[in-house]
Amino acid sequence: MIIEVPATSANMGPGFDTLGVALNLQNKISIKKSSFFSLSIKGEGSDKKRFKSNNLFVKIFYELFEELTGKRENFRFEFYNKIPVSRGLGSSSAIITSAICAALYLSGKEPTKEEILNRSLKYESHPDNIAPAVYGGFTVSIIEKGKVFTQKKEMPKDIKTIVVIPNRAMSTSRSRNALPKEYDIKDIVYNLSRSSFLTAAFFSENWEYLKIASKDRLHQHQRMSNLKELFSVQKCALEAGALMSTLSGSGSTFFNIAYSDDAKKIADKLKSRFPFFRVEVLDFDNIGLKVKF
């Protein structure tokens, strides 16, 4: 079987642990029955020895596969990775959701996307990345009594995303630890109002509202302080015509949305200003996790 799973951008400013979107940048995993276990990695992460010696996909896959079948079979796992690692583009969520999908199918089940998503909560307690990884598009997700509830909006082709990927990683746990333990009620209300308004703007396709709706007071400033250049990235993108510019997940990638006609111009300005950062124009992914046999 072959599984493809997209990169994702989470939070999108004020939608902390709630909002996310899938991008047309995929990891592909090929799995074949074999007389012995083997694993190969090409692309992102191929230079990291720990990804072969302690592979998260393989760990999750066998944990669920053995639980469902009561046995351990040998497979050959081939990874073709395009999602940057530890850059706020959902590489961990891509691993988690695809491993669960593979284990369910290869144990003889035909899971729904809902089942894959909810089983993923065991390894990722926030749905902002795993929901768009599974469903694609723009997603709004909540957890109620241990179950994920998601609303999805397919993204149109007349807008694109420009991602600015710094040459330095950011640890999600370290970024989360940098956040305050308590917040002022005014800041909470500020984010609630913007998150609600941002969601409405996406579903109604009122893109001109995104700039004000994507403002945040809960997490971005603290996380961006770990890499000061990100403040300049955001300022440059907005001045060049981006509809919104937010930290992607916990960083270090910056996520920007623009009209298709403006995307290249904005990307060129960002490339010129930040030559050591990787800048890419991407379409959105409206399909999410895909399986082929």
Backbone as CSV, one residue per row, in Angstrom:
resi,resn,N_x,N_y,N_z,CA_x,CA_y,CA_z,C_x,C_y,C_z
1,MET,0.838,-1.192,0.000,0.000,0.000,0.000,0.872,1.240,0.000
2,ILE,0.322,2.327,-0.511,0.989,3.623,-0.496,0.065,4.630,0.180
3,ILE,0.603,5.367,1.120,-0.158,6.399,1.814,0.485,7.754,1.543
4,GLU,-0.323,8.741,1.223,0.149,10.116,1.102,-0.573,10.964,2.135
5,VAL,0.176,11.832,2.810,-0.406,12.683,3.848,0.207,14.077,3.734
6,PRO,-0.627,15.128,3.823,-0.120,16.476,3.577,0.489,17.159,4.798
7,ALA,1.322,18.153,4.508,1.772,19.085,5.541,0.574,19.899,6.004
8,THR,0.668,20.428,7.208,-0.415,21.236,7.754,0.153,22.454,8.468
9,SER,-0.661,23.499,8.528,-0.317,24.675,9.328,-1.408,24.853,10.362
10,ALA,-1.008,24.985,11.620,-1.980,25.041,12.711,-1.985,26.396,13.406
11,ASN,-3.024,26.612,14.182,-3.272,27.833,14.967,-3.763,28.984,14.098
12,MET,-3.022,29.288,13.028,-3.409,30.339,12.093,-3.676,31.660,12.817
13,GLY,-2.800,31.955,13.774,-2.944,33.160,14.568,-3.708,32.886,15.840
14,PRO,-4.970,33.296,15.915,-5.716,33.203,17.179,-6.319,31.839,17.473
15,GLY,-6.337,30.933,16.515,-7.025,29.648,16.703,-6.170,28.602,17.372
16,PHE,-5.654,28.939,18.544,-4.705,28.104,19.275,-5.266,26.705,19.528
17,ASP,-4.573,25.671,18.984,-4.943,24.258,19.158,-6.283,23.893,18.531
18,THR,-6.817,24.750,17.658,-8.179,24.553,17.130,-8.254,24.610,15.605
19,LEU,-7.600,25.596,14.996,-7.689,25.821,13.555,-6.476,25.242,12.831
20,GLY,-6.703,24.748,11.618,-5.603,24.228,10.820,-5.979,24.145,9.358
21,VAL,-4.977,23.979,8.514,-5.207,23.888,7.074,-4.160,22.961,6.470
22,ALA,-4.551,22.235,5.426,-3.649,21.294,4.763,-3.009,21.935,3.534
23,LEU,-1.736,21.648,3.327,-0.967,22.224,2.231,-0.545,21.145,1.244
24,ASN,-0.367,21.542,0.001,-0.003,20.594,-1.050,1.503,20.302,-1.020
25,LEU,1.900,19.659,0.055,3.283,19.227,0.278,3.176,17.937,1.068
26,GLN,3.457,16.797,0.430,3.105,15.512,1.036,4.310,14.649,1.386
27,ASN,4.117,13.849,2.417,4.968,12.686,2.663,4.290,11.472,2.047
28,LYS,5.098,10.579,1.482,4.563,9.343,0.895,5.241,8.154,1.558
29,ILE,4.436,7.174,1.945,4.956,5.972,2.608,4.511,4.751,1.824
30,SER,5.469,3.936,1.415,5.180,2.676,0.731,5.437,1.536,1.709
31,ILE,4.464,0.616,1.805,4.580,-0.507,2.739,4.331,-1.809,1.977
32,LYS,5.281,-2.726,2.094,5.173,-4.011,1.404,5.466,-5.138,2.383
33,LYS,4.747,-6.258,2.232,5.073,-7.433,3.030,6.456,-7.931,2.643
34,SER,7.187,-8.451,3.635,8.572,-8.841,3.403,8.927,-10.021,4.293
35,SER,9.974,-10.730,3.920,10.432,-11.843,4.762,11.232,-11.338,5.957
36,PHE,11.625,-10.050,5.908,12.344,-9.441,7.034,11.996,-7.956,7.098
37,PHE,12.167,-7.395,8.270,11.873,-5.974,8.470,12.958,-5.112,7.819
38,SER,12.528,-4.050,7.129,13.503,-3.092,6.593,12.853,-1.717,6.500
39,LEU,13.695,-0.700,6.460,13.222,0.679,6.484,14.193,1.558,5.714
40,SER,13.649,2.440,4.875,14.495,3.411,4.179,13.804,4.768,4.181
41,ILE,14.589,5.842,4.226,14.065,7.204,4.249,14.772,8.021,3.182
42,LYS,13.982,8.685,2.343,14.517,9.617,1.351,13.872,10.982,1.573
43,GLY,14.630,12.025,1.353,14.092,13.370,1.525,14.298,13.886,2.935
44,GLU,13.343,14.653,3.425,13.450,15.272,4.750,13.647,14.225,5.843
45,GLY,14.627,14.461,6.697,14.898,13.548,7.801,15.790,12.373,7.469
46,SER,16.188,12.233,6.205,17.012,11.083,5.812,18.411,11.134,6.422
47,ASP,18.845,12.321,6.854,20.178,12.477,7.444,20.190,12.276,8.957
48,LYS,19.027,11.980,9.543,18.933,11.826,10.993,18.885,10.343,11.361
49,LYS,19.935,9.866,11.982,20.056,8.444,12.304,18.952,7.963,13.236
50,ARG,18.503,8.848,14.141,17.495,8.422,15.109,16.160,8.081,14.446
51,PHE,15.909,8.637,13.245,14.658,8.338,12.546,14.635,6.906,12.023
52,LYS,15.826,6.301,11.909,15.890,4.895,11.504,15.955,3.969,12.716
53,SER,16.687,4.384,13.731,16.854,3.519,14.903,15.648,3.565,15.835
54,ASN,14.929,4.688,15.841,13.761,4.831,16.723,12.654,5.547,15.943
55,ASN,12.130,4.859,14.935,11.187,5.479,14.014,9.774,5.529,14.611
56,LEU,9.204,6.750,14.707,7.895,6.937,15.328,6.793,6.240,14.537
57,PHE,6.852,6.307,13.212,5.841,5.641,12.381,5.815,4.147,12.690
58,VAL,6.978,3.516,12.672,7.066,2.072,12.903,6.572,1.720,14.306
59,LYS,6.934,2.534,15.292,6.507,2.290,16.678,4.978,2.294,16.787
60,ILE,4.343,3.337,16.237,2.877,3.457,16.309,2.216,2.358,15.481
61,PHE,2.759,2.112,14.292,2.195,1.084,13.403,2.137,-0.273,14.100
62,TYR,3.273,-0.736,14.643,3.307,-2.070,15.241,2.512,-2.137,16.544
63,GLU,2.476,-1.050,17.276,1.683,-1.024,18.505,0.212,-1.309,18.207
64,LEU,-0.325,-0.658,17.176,-1.727,-0.866,16.822,-1.932,-2.167,16.047
65,PHE,-1.021,-2.484,15.136,-1.144,-3.708,14.331,-1.157,-4.947,15.222
66,GLU,-0.263,-4.990,16.211,-0.211,-6.147,17.113,-1.429,-6.194,18.031
67,GLU,-1.931,-5.029,18.411,-3.142,-4.979,19.229,-4.336,-5.553,18.466
68,LEU,-4.413,-5.287,17.167,-5.562,-5.712,16.365,-5.441,-7.146,15.851
69,THR,-4.208,-7.596,15.581,-4.023,-8.913,14.965,-3.446,-9.957,15.918
70,GLY,-2.800,-9.495,16.990,-2.174,-10.431,17.917,-0.880,-11.016,17.410
71,LYS,-0.336,-10.451,16.332,0.926,-10.970,15.787,1.758,-9.831,15.213
72,ARG,3.024,-10.150,14.981,3.946,-9.187,14.397,4.467,-9.739,13.072
73,GLU,4.141,-9.064,11.993,4.602,-9.477,10.670,5.700,-8.535,10.194
74,ASN,6.471,-9.005,9.236,7.546,-8.176,8.687,7.059,-7.385,7.474
75,PHE,7.494,-6.145,7.412,7.162,-5.268,6.290,8.403,-4.474,5.886
76,ARG,8.374,-4.033,4.648,9.385,-3.066,4.199,8.710,-1.696,4.157
77,PHE,9.263,-0.746,4.878,8.738,0.626,4.933,9.668,1.547,4.144
78,GLU,9.105,2.228,3.159,9.880,3.192,2.372,9.237,4.567,2.525
79,PHE,10.004,5.515,3.050,9.501,6.861,3.306,10.087,7.839,2.287
80,TYR,9.210,8.619,1.673,9.610,9.684,0.750,9.051,10.987,1.339
81,ASN,9.878,11.694,2.064,9.409,12.820,2.878,9.676,14.177,2.230
82,LYS,8.611,14.974,2.126,8.752,16.354,1.656,8.439,17.377,2.758
83,ILE,7.838,16.918,3.856,7.476,17.832,4.934,8.699,18.083,5.822
84,PRO,9.137,19.331,5.946,10.285,19.630,6.810,10.025,19.201,8.250
85,VAL,11.085,18.778,8.930,10.980,18.268,10.292,11.174,19.405,11.303
86,SER,10.319,19.446,12.316,10.418,20.432,13.408,10.421,21.862,12.896
87,ARG,9.540,22.125,11.932,9.423,23.474,11.382,7.997,24.016,11.474
88,GLY,7.123,23.344,12.226,5.758,23.827,12.382,4.851,23.524,11.214
89,LEU,5.177,22.485,10.442,4.361,22.106,9.287,3.728,20.717,9.449
90,GLY,3.589,20.286,10.686,2.822,19.076,10.961,3.506,17.774,10.618
91,SER,4.832,17.717,10.661,5.511,16.468,10.315,5.142,15.341,11.278
92,SER,4.998,15.649,12.566,4.626,14.613,13.541,3.201,14.120,13.312
93,SER,2.284,15.045,13.026,0.895,14.645,12.769,0.779,13.807,11.506
94,ALA,1.610,14.110,10.517,1.625,13.301,9.293,2.056,11.873,9.601
95,ILE,3.049,11.732,10.456,3.525,10.402,10.853,2.442,9.650,11.624
96,ILE,1.858,10.310,12.593,0.861,9.663,13.461,-0.343,9.180,12.664
97,THR,-0.928,10.068,11.861,-2.144,9.710,11.130,-1.888,8.639,10.081
98,SER,-0.768,8.714,9.393,-0.482,7.713,8.354,-0.137,6.360,8.958
99,ALA,0.542,6.338,10.114,0.865,5.064,10.771,-0.400,4.355,11.233
100,ILE,-1.326,5.110,11.800,-2.593,4.530,12.255,-3.406,4.032,11.064
101,CYS,-3.445,4.816,10.009,-4.143,4.403,8.791,-3.583,3.093,8.254
102,ALA,-2.257,2.999,8.177,-1.611,1.793,7.650,-1.915,0.574,8.520
103,ALA,-1.812,0.734,9.820,-2.050,-0.391,10.732,-3.482,-0.898,10.635
104,LEU,-4.430,0.014,10.518,-5.831,-0.386,10.416,-6.089,-1.150,9.119
105,TYR,-5.627,-0.629,8.004,-5.850,-1.306,6.723,-5.160,-2.664,6.668
106,LEU,-3.899,-2.722,7.116,-3.138,-3.964,6.991,-3.548,-5.009,8.026
107,SER,-4.356,-4.615,8.986,-4.922,-5.602,9.911,-6.284,-6.100,9.434
108,GLY,-6.689,-5.639,8.240,-7.925,-6.136,7.645,-9.128,-5.237,7.789
109,LYS,-8.949,-4.055,8.341,-10.068,-3.129,8.509,-10.134,-2.152,7.333
110,GLU,-11.287,-1.516,7.180,-11.441,-0.412,6.231,-11.914,0.801,7.029
111,PRO,-10.978,1.508,7.646,-11.354,2.574,8.584,-11.911,3.798,7.885
112,THR,-12.761,4.502,8.582,-13.201,5.813,8.119,-12.144,6.832,8.545
113,LYS,-12.192,7.997,7.914,-11.264,9.048,8.320,-11.539,9.486,9.760
114,GLU,-12.789,9.406,10.152,-13.152,9.760,11.522,-12.450,8.845,12.526
115,GLU,-12.401,7.541,12.224,-11.728,6.606,13.121,-10.236,6.883,13.189
116,ILE,-9.618,7.141,12.033,-8.183,7.446,12.007,-7.892,8.684,12.849
117,LEU,-8.716,9.709,12.680,-8.528,10.951,13.418,-8.644,10.715,14.924
118,ASN,-9.671,10.010,15.342,-9.882,9.831,16.770,-8.848,8.913,17.412
119,ARG,-8.372,7.933,16.683,-7.288,7.101,17.214,-5.989,7.905,17.330
120,SER,-5.846,8.923,16.500,-4.636,9.746,16.529,-4.524,10.560,17.808
121,LEU,-5.641,10.791,18.487,-5.628,11.560,19.732,-4.760,10.905,20.805
122,LYS,-4.560,9.613,20.727,-3.719,8.924,21.696,-2.293,9.461,21.673
123,TYR,-1.857,9.906,20.488,-0.480,10.357,20.320,-0.361,11.871,20.142
124,GLU,-1.452,12.520,19.790,-1.470,13.971,19.594,-2.758,14.505,20.188
125,SER,-2.648,15.192,21.332,-3.842,15.572,22.098,-4.542,16.814,21.567
126,HIS,-3.953,17.488,20.574,-4.584,18.671,19.991,-4.960,18.376,18.538
127,PRO,-6.159,18.729,18.110,-6.626,18.337,16.772,-6.269,19.305,15.651
128,ASP,-5.564,20.400,15.960,-5.348,21.441,14.944,-4.510,20.970,13.760
129,ASN,-3.577,20.047,13.972,-2.786,19.493,12.863,-3.350,18.174,12.338
130,ILE,-3.787,17.296,13.238,-4.215,15.972,12.774,-5.508,16.045,11.964
131,ALA,-6.387,17.004,12.259,-7.648,17.101,11.509,-7.421,17.466,10.042
132,PRO,-6.667,18.534,9.713,-6.428,18.812,8.299,-5.553,17.753,7.624
133,ALA,-4.676,17.093,8.385,-3.870,16.018,7.793,-4.775,14.902,7.280
134,VAL,-5.820,14.602,8.023,-6.739,13.518,7.651,-7.765,13.980,6.614
135,TYR,-8.381,15.143,6.838,-9.499,15.588,6.002,-9.095,16.520,4.864
136,GLY,-7.957,17.204,4.985,-7.605,18.240,4.023,-8.406,19.506,4.270
137,GLY,-8.128,20.542,3.477,-8.855,21.787,3.570,-8.564,22.561,4.841
138,PHE,-9.431,23.531,5.129,-9.381,24.311,6.361,-10.299,23.637,7.364
139,THR,-9.801,23.387,8.568,-10.601,22.662,9.549,-10.692,23.422,10.866
140,VAL,-11.858,23.325,11.468,-12.119,23.847,12.810,-12.487,22.644,13.662
141,SER,-11.751,22.415,14.747,-11.936,21.177,15.508,-12.037,21.432,16.998
142,ILE,-12.859,20.612,17.647,-12.965,20.621,19.098,-12.912,19.182,19.581
143,ILE,-12.626,19.021,20.875,-12.659,17.701,21.504,-13.728,17.712,22.577
144,GLU,-14.621,16.744,22.512,-15.693,16.610,23.494,-15.769,15.153,23.932
145,LYS,-15.527,14.914,25.223,-15.565,13.560,25.789,-14.666,12.606,25.021
146,GLY,-13.461,13.079,24.735,-12.452,12.241,24.099,-12.643,12.007,22.617
147,LYS,-13.548,12.749,21.986,-13.813,12.582,20.557,-13.631,13.916,19.832
148,VAL,-13.078,13.838,18.609,-12.862,15.041,17.813,-14.092,15.322,16.950
149,PHE,-14.534,16.555,16.973,-15.590,17.019,16.076,-14.981,18.098,15.183
150,THR,-15.133,17.932,13.873,-14.464,18.811,12.913,-15.431,19.333,11.866
151,GLN,-15.275,20.591,11.524,-15.942,21.192,10.372,-14.870,21.541,9.346
152,LYS,-15.132,21.178,8.084,-14.143,21.376,7.027,-14.656,22.336,5.959
153,LYS,-13.745,23.163,5.470,-14.029,24.057,4.345,-12.993,23.795,3.256
154,GLU,-13.439,23.435,2.059,-12.498,23.267,0.951,-11.971,24.622,0.515
155,MET,-10.678,24.666,0.221,-10.042,25.920,-0.146,-10.088,26.126,-1.665
156,PRO,-10.436,27.333,-2.112,-10.512,27.602,-3.555,-9.134,27.748,-4.190
157,LYS,-9.096,27.679,-5.508,-7.827,27.739,-6.222,-7.320,29.161,-6.438
158,ASP,-8.154,30.173,-6.151,-7.718,31.539,-6.425,-6.911,32.158,-5.292
159,ILE,-6.647,31.392,-4.239,-5.708,31.844,-3.225,-4.656,30.756,-3.000
160,LYS,-3.471,31.195,-2.617,-2.356,30.279,-2.375,-1.694,30.623,-1.050
161,THR,-0.801,29.755,-0.653,-0.024,30.016,0.538,1.443,30.187,0.178
162,ILE,2.108,31.067,0.898,3.555,31.234,0.771,4.149,30.872,2.121
163,VAL,4.964,29.836,2.160,5.584,29.438,3.425,7.043,29.881,3.428
164,VAL,7.452,30.438,4.548,8.840,30.849,4.754,9.416,29.921,5.811
165,ILE,10.360,29.076,5.401,10.894,28.033,6.267,12.320,28.398,6.669
166,PRO,12.515,28.839,7.911,13.865,29.195,8.363,14.807,28.003,8.402
167,ASN,16.095,28.324,8.460,17.112,27.269,8.499,17.372,26.812,9.929
168,ARG,16.418,27.065,10.809,16.557,26.655,12.203,15.243,26.058,12.694
169,ALA,15.327,24.938,13.362,14.128,24.267,13.873,13.681,24.902,15.186
170,MET,12.416,24.621,15.535,11.888,25.008,16.840,11.219,23.795,17.461
171,SER,11.535,23.525,18.701,10.915,22.418,19.433,9.507,22.812,19.875
172,THR,8.521,21.976,19.559,7.140,22.264,19.970,7.020,22.333,21.488
173,SER,7.627,21.372,22.187,7.527,21.357,23.650,8.220,22.569,24.254
174,ARG,9.358,22.947,23.697,10.073,24.119,24.207,9.265,25.389,23.953
175,SER,8.659,25.474,22.766,7.838,26.643,22.446,6.638,26.739,23.365
176,ARG,6.029,25.599,23.666,4.860,25.602,24.549,5.258,25.984,25.979
177,ASN,6.428,25.563,26.406,6.894,25.897,27.748,7.196,27.387,27.896
178,ALA,7.399,28.071,26.764,7.688,29.506,26.806,6.426,30.340,27.038
179,LEU,5.264,29.698,26.949,4.010,30.429,27.097,3.685,30.665,28.576
180,PRO,2.989,31.760,28.878,2.632,32.041,30.271,1.650,31.013,30.816
181,LYS,1.663,30.844,32.135,0.761,29.893,32.782,-0.634,30.474,32.965
182,GLU,-0.731,31.801,32.981,-2.015,32.471,33.145,-2.142,33.596,32.128
183,TYR,-3.390,33.885,31.719,-3.650,34.946,30.746,-4.676,35.924,31.315
184,ASP,-4.571,37.158,30.871,-5.557,38.170,31.213,-6.854,37.883,30.455
185,ILE,-7.984,38.082,31.090,-9.274,37.810,30.453,-9.459,38.638,29.186
186,LYS,-8.897,39.849,29.141,-9.010,40.685,27.941,-8.314,40.039,26.746
187,ASP,-7.174,39.398,26.992,-6.448,38.734,25.902,-7.188,37.482,25.436
188,ILE,-7.825,36.790,26.357,-8.594,35.602,25.990,-9.792,35.988,25.125
189,VAL,-10.496,37.031,25.528,-11.640,37.505,24.744,-11.177,38.001,23.377
190,TYR,-10.030,38.672,23.353,-9.460,39.153,22.089,-9.266,37.982,21.118
191,ASN,-8.664,36.903,21.609,-8.429,35.753,20.739,-9.706,35.020,20.365
192,LEU,-10.632,34.890,21.303,-11.903,34.247,20.987,-12.628,34.981,19.868
193,SER,-12.638,36.297,19.943,-13.337,37.077,18.917,-12.655,36.940,17.566
194,ARG,-11.332,36.991,17.548,-10.619,36.874,16.268,-10.695,35.476,15.689
195,SER,-10.596,34.460,16.536,-10.698,33.084,16.049,-12.064,32.822,15.433
196,SER,-13.115,33.319,16.077,-14.471,33.161,15.544,-14.621,33.911,14.228
197,PHE,-14.100,35.120,14.196,-14.222,35.945,13.000,-13.393,35.381,11.851
198,LEU,-12.219,34.842,12.172,-11.363,34.223,11.157,-12.059,33.008,10.538
199,THR,-12.675,32.198,11.384,-13.403,31.020,10.890,-14.539,31.443,9.965
200,ALA,-15.281,32.463,10.361,-16.383,32.954,9.521,-15.855,33.487,8.196
201,ALA,-14.714,34.168,8.229,-14.123,34.721,7.005,-13.717,33.605,6.044
202,PHE,-13.174,32.512,6.567,-12.799,31.384,5.710,-14.030,30.740,5.078
203,PHE,-15.034,30.471,5.877,-16.209,29.784,5.347,-17.001,30.661,4.374
204,SER,-16.969,31.978,4.567,-17.686,32.882,3.658,-16.791,33.403,2.532
205,GLU,-15.494,33.045,2.584,-14.499,33.474,1.597,-14.359,34.997,1.519
206,ASN,-14.481,35.659,2.654,-14.212,37.087,2.752,-12.744,37.281,3.135
207,TRP,-11.872,37.108,2.134,-10.432,37.073,2.385,-9.876,38.398,2.885
208,GLU,-10.524,39.497,2.566,-10.023,40.803,2.997,-10.080,40.975,4.517
209,TYR,-10.849,40.139,5.191,-10.935,40.222,6.648,-9.791,39.484,7.358
210,LEU,-9.030,38.693,6.609,-8.060,37.810,7.253,-6.983,38.559,8.027
211,LYS,-6.569,39.709,7.527,-5.462,40.425,8.164,-5.806,40.811,9.610
212,ILE,-7.018,41.327,9.819,-7.379,41.719,11.183,-7.842,40.512,12.000
213,ALA,-8.435,39.539,11.326,-8.966,38.380,12.048,-7.861,37.451,12.539
214,SER,-6.692,37.499,11.922,-5.619,36.558,12.255,-4.687,37.071,13.350
215,LYS,-5.025,38.192,13.983,-4.184,38.719,15.061,-4.338,37.862,16.322
216,ASP,-3.260,37.832,17.116,-3.205,36.932,18.267,-2.514,37.606,19.447
217,ARG,-2.975,37.255,20.654,-2.314,37.747,21.862,-1.874,36.636,22.815
218,LEU,-2.050,35.381,22.414,-1.805,34.287,23.352,-0.464,33.582,23.187
219,HIS,0.058,33.487,21.968,1.230,32.617,21.811,2.272,33.091,20.809
220,GLN,1.871,33.819,19.773,2.812,34.093,18.681,4.024,34.907,19.128
221,HIS,3.800,36.002,19.832,4.911,36.881,20.204,5.957,36.131,21.022
222,GLN,5.504,35.331,21.990,6.443,34.587,22.835,7.266,33.612,22.003
223,ARG,6.610,32.920,21.077,7.311,31.932,20.267,8.228,32.589,19.237
224,MET,7.772,33.659,18.635,8.590,34.364,17.645,9.831,34.978,18.265
225,SER,9.785,35.249,19.558,10.947,35.821,20.246,12.146,34.884,20.239
226,ASN,11.899,33.593,20.006,13.000,32.627,19.914,13.773,32.749,18.606
227,LEU,13.190,33.431,17.639,13.852,33.655,16.347,13.401,35.032,15.858
228,LYS,14.152,36.057,16.243,13.733,37.450,16.071,13.424,37.815,14.617
229,GLU,14.063,37.137,13.661,13.837,37.458,12.248,12.386,37.263,11.836
230,LEU,11.651,36.449,12.592,10.257,36.162,12.228,9.376,37.407,12.284
231,PHE,9.690,38.343,13.157,8.935,39.595,13.194,9.099,40.353,11.874
232,SER,10.309,40.317,11.319,10.577,40.979,10.040,9.923,40.232,8.888
233,VAL,9.875,38.895,8.985,9.202,38.096,7.950,7.731,38.482,7.882
234,GLN,7.078,38.554,9.014,5.664,38.912,9.061,5.424,40.313,8.501
235,LYS,6.240,41.268,8.914,6.101,42.656,8.460,6.293,42.753,6.949
236,CYS,7.311,42.063,6.434,7.602,42.083,5.001,6.459,41.475,4.200
237,ALA,5.923,40.341,4.661,4.836,39.660,3.942,3.588,40.527,3.872
238,LEU,3.218,41.135,4.983,2.016,41.967,5.012,2.193,43.229,4.158
239,GLU,3.357,43.834,4.221,3.610,45.025,3.404,3.637,44.695,1.913
240,ALA,4.000,43.457,1.581,4.060,43.035,0.173,2.688,42.635,-0.370
241,GLY,1.671,42.544,0.520,0.323,42.258,0.038,-0.292,40.965,0.507
242,ALA,0.341,40.283,1.471,-0.253,39.051,1.994,-1.576,39.343,2.693
243,LEU,-2.535,38.455,2.559,-3.836,38.619,3.201,-3.760,38.334,4.701
244,MET,-2.831,37.448,5.076,-2.568,37.182,6.488,-1.174,36.601,6.593
245,SER,-0.570,36.726,7.758,0.781,36.213,7.981,0.883,35.773,9.430
246,THR,1.023,34.472,9.657,1.013,33.941,11.020,2.100,32.888,11.200
247,LEU,2.482,32.681,12.437,3.403,31.604,12.767,2.715,30.276,12.493
248,SER,3.417,29.375,11.840,2.836,28.070,11.510,3.065,27.106,12.668
249,GLY,1.980,26.713,13.322,2.117,25.862,14.492,2.921,26.577,15.558
250,SER,3.951,25.898,16.072,4.836,26.517,17.059,6.082,27.095,16.405
251,GLY,6.133,27.074,15.050,7.274,27.597,14.318,8.278,26.495,13.988
252,SER,9.303,26.849,13.278,9.742,28.189,12.937,9.185,28.726,11.610
253,THR,8.445,27.908,10.865,7.895,28.346,9.583,6.866,29.463,9.770
254,PHE,6.866,30.397,8.800,5.821,31.414,8.767,4.889,31.120,7.608
255,PHE,3.585,31.231,7.884,2.522,30.854,6.955,1.817,32.117,6.467
256,ASN,1.727,32.263,5.153,1.105,33.450,4.559,0.082,33.028,3.515
257,ILE,-1.010,33.771,3.429,-2.023,33.547,2.406,-2.083,34.769,1.501
258,ALA,-2.250,34.510,0.194,-2.335,35.610,-0.771,-3.211,35.193,-1.938
259,TYR,-3.720,36.178,-2.658,-4.393,35.877,-3.919,-3.373,35.263,-4.879
260,SER,-3.836,34.360,-5.731,-2.931,33.669,-6.651,-2.107,34.634,-7.485
261,ASP,-2.718,35.727,-7.932,-2.016,36.692,-8.779,-0.908,37.427,-8.032
262,ASP,-0.995,37.462,-6.701,0.001,38.190,-5.899,1.072,37.288,-5.306
263,ALA,0.864,35.975,-5.334,1.719,35.047,-4.586,3.182,35.100,-5.018
264,LYS,3.445,35.092,-6.317,4.838,35.091,-6.778,5.555,36.377,-6.390
265,LYS,4.863,37.507,-6.522,5.468,38.792,-6.178,5.853,38.817,-4.696
266,ILE,4.959,38.338,-3.850,5.233,38.307,-2.410,6.388,37.353,-2.112
267,ALA,6.361,36.184,-2.743,7.430,35.203,-2.537,8.782,35.764,-2.964
268,ASP,8.817,36.463,-4.090,10.083,37.039,-4.572,10.635,38.066,-3.586
269,LYS,9.772,38.862,-2.996,10.224,39.855,-2.013,10.768,39.173,-0.765
270,LEU,10.096,38.116,-0.346,10.563,37.386,0.824,11.893,36.680,0.548
271,LYS,12.045,36.129,-0.641,13.309,35.476,-1.007,14.451,36.483,-1.030
272,SER,14.170,37.661,-1.566,15.193,38.695,-1.647,15.599,39.190,-0.265
273,ARG,14.616,39.332,0.618,14.882,39.872,1.954,15.514,38.821,2.869
274,PHE,15.135,37.542,2.689,15.606,36.476,3.578,16.237,35.348,2.743
275,PRO,17.427,35.610,2.178,18.043,34.656,1.242,18.431,33.318,1.861
276,PHE,18.556,33.271,3.190,18.958,32.013,3.827,17.760,31.188,4.281
277,PHE,16.563,31.705,4.036,15.348,30.967,4.360,14.764,30.364,3.078
278,ARG,14.086,29.264,3.221,13.429,28.621,2.081,12.025,29.201,1.933
279,VAL,11.692,29.671,0.746,10.380,30.272,0.483,9.700,29.480,-0.632
280,GLU,8.475,29.019,-0.372,7.754,28.235,-1.373,6.312,28.703,-1.501
281,VAL,5.830,28.746,-2.735,4.417,29.006,-3.002,3.730,27.653,-3.156
282,LEU,2.678,27.432,-2.380,1.989,26.141,-2.381,0.491,26.316,-2.574
283,ASP,-0.115,25.340,-3.229,-1.576,25.248,-3.239,-2.022,24.619,-1.926
284,PHE,-3.302,24.679,-1.677,-3.879,23.978,-0.532,-4.228,22.553,-0.942
285,ASP,-4.292,21.663,0.020,-4.679,20.265,-0.211,-6.076,20.066,0.357
286,ASN,-7.031,19.727,-0.505,-8.415,19.546,-0.068,-8.798,18.088,0.171
287,ILE,-7.857,17.187,-0.016,-8.173,15.757,0.097,-7.721,15.176,1.430
288,GLY,-6.543,15.561,1.878,-5.998,14.989,3.096,-5.387,13.630,2.841
289,LEU,-5.430,12.792,3.836,-4.788,11.485,3.781,-5.371,10.627,2.661
290,LYS,-4.481,10.022,1.836,-4.914,9.193,0.690,-4.246,7.827,0.773
291,VAL,-4.971,6.792,0.336,-4.467,5.418,0.356,-4.616,4.796,-1.021
292,LYS,-3.542,4.128,-1.470,-3.593,3.399,-2.749,-3.057,1.987,-2.515
293,PHE,-3.612,1.042,-3.287,-3.157,-0.353,-3.199,-2.638,-0.824,-4.547
